[in-house]
């Protein structure tokens, strides 16, 4: 991590968050060889606090696969002397498309709305 400004270094909360982030990154580096390359590319290390470590999976399928590796990962980290009690796996929230793309997607579907409603929607879309 980059050097923090001096005022941030004096803030206990920020320093605690920095330490948690560094610990999470170090634990993740410890596990890189235990997981298949495709899986490590789809997982991000997350929050570490009170013996619980959060990992974020890019999809539900990746999360399911990662949960299968959970006992192995937990054991490996505990053998490396990390005070870990549990690993939680979360799925990353999908990112919604920008409004312009959303309108384009909606416009490509055939509409079953009455002609008057379609005309009004077209007029509103042109104003945007």
C-alpha positions in Angstrom: 0.0 0.0 0.0 1.1 3.5 -0.7 2.3 5.7 2.1 -0.5 7.4 4.0 -0.4 11.1 4.8 0.7 11.9 8.3 -2.7 12.9 9.5 -4.1 9.6 8.4 -1.3 7.7 10.2 -2.4 9.3 13.5 -6.1 8.2 13.0 -6.5 4.8 14.8 -9.5 3.7 12.7 -7.7 4.3 9.4 -4.5 2.6 10.7 -6.6 -0.4 11.8 -8.3 -0.6 8.4 -4.9 -0.4 6.7 -3.6 -3.2 8.9 -6.7 -5.3 8.1 -6.2 -4.7 4.4 -2.5 -5.7 4.5 -3.3 -8.8 6.5 -6.0 -9.8 4.0 -3.6 -9.3 1.1 -0.9 -11.3 2.8 -3.3 -14.2 3.6 -4.5 -14.1 0.0 -0.9 -14.3 -1.2 -0.4 -17.4 1.0 -3.3 -19.2 -0.8 -2.4 -18.4 -4.4 -0.8 -21.9 -4.9 -3.7 -23.7 -3.3 -6.3 -22.6 -5.8 -6.6 -23.1 -9.6 -5.5 -20.0 -11.6 -9.0 -19.5 -13.0 -10.5 -19.4 -9.5 -7.9 -16.9 -8.1 -8.5 -14.6 -11.0 -12.3 -14.5 -10.1 -11.9 -13.9 -6.4 -10.9 -10.8 -4.4 -9.7 -10.8 -0.8 -11.9 -8.8 1.4 -12.4 -7.7 5.0 -10.4 -9.4 7.8 -11.5 -8.9 11.4 -12.0 -10.9 14.5 -10.9 -14.2 13.0 -13.3 -13.9 10.1 -12.1 -13.4 6.5 -14.4 -12.3 3.7 -13.7 -13.3 0.1 -15.7 -11.8 -2.8 -16.5 -14.1 -5.8 -17.3 -12.7 -9.2 -20.3 -15.0 -9.7 -22.4 -17.5 -7.9 -20.6 -20.4 -9.7 -17.2 -19.1 -8.5 -18.6 -18.7 -5.0 -19.9 -22.3 -5.0 -16.5 -23.6 -6.2 -14.6 -21.5 -3.6 -16.8 -22.8 -0.8 -15.7 -26.4 -1.8 -12.1 -25.2 -1.2 -13.1 -23.6 2.1 -11.9 -26.3 4.5 -8.6 -26.7 2.7 -8.0 -22.9 2.7 -9.0 -22.6 6.4 -6.6 -25.5 7.3 -3.8 -24.1 5.3 -4.1 -20.6 6.9 -4.4 -22.0 10.4 -1.2 -24.1 9.8 0.5 -20.9 8.7 -0.4 -19.5 12.2 -3.2 -17.1 11.1 -5.8 -16.8 13.9 -8.6 -17.6 11.5 -11.9 -19.1 12.6 -14.0 -18.8 9.5 -14.0 -17.8 5.8 -17.1 -16.2 4.4 -17.7 -16.1 0.6 -19.8 -13.3 -0.8 -20.9 -12.8 -4.4 -20.1 -9.5 -6.1 -23.2 -7.4 -6.8 -23.8 -7.2 -10.6 -23.2 -3.8 -12.1 -26.2 -2.3 -13.8 -25.6 -0.9 -17.3 -25.6 2.9 -17.8 -29.0 4.4 -18.6 -28.2 4.8 -22.2 -27.4 1.2 -22.6 -30.5 0.2 -20.7 -32.6 2.2 -23.2 -30.9 0.6 -26.1 -31.5 -2.9 -24.7 -35.2 -2.1 -24.0 -35.6 -0.6 -27.5 -34.3 -3.7 -29.2 -37.2 -5.8 -27.7 -40.5 -5.9 -29.5 -43.1 -3.9 -27.6 -46.6 -5.2 -26.9 -47.7 -1.7 -25.7 -50.4 0.2 -27.6 -49.2 2.4 -30.4 -50.1 5.6 -28.4 -47.9 4.4 -25.5 -45.0 3.5 -27.8 -45.2 7.0 -29.4 -45.1 8.7 -26.1 -42.1 6.6 -25.0 -40.3 7.4 -28.2 -40.9 11.1 -27.6 -39.6 10.9 -24.1 -36.5 9.0 -25.2 -35.7 11.6 -27.9 -35.8 14.3 -25.1 -33.0 12.4 -23.2 
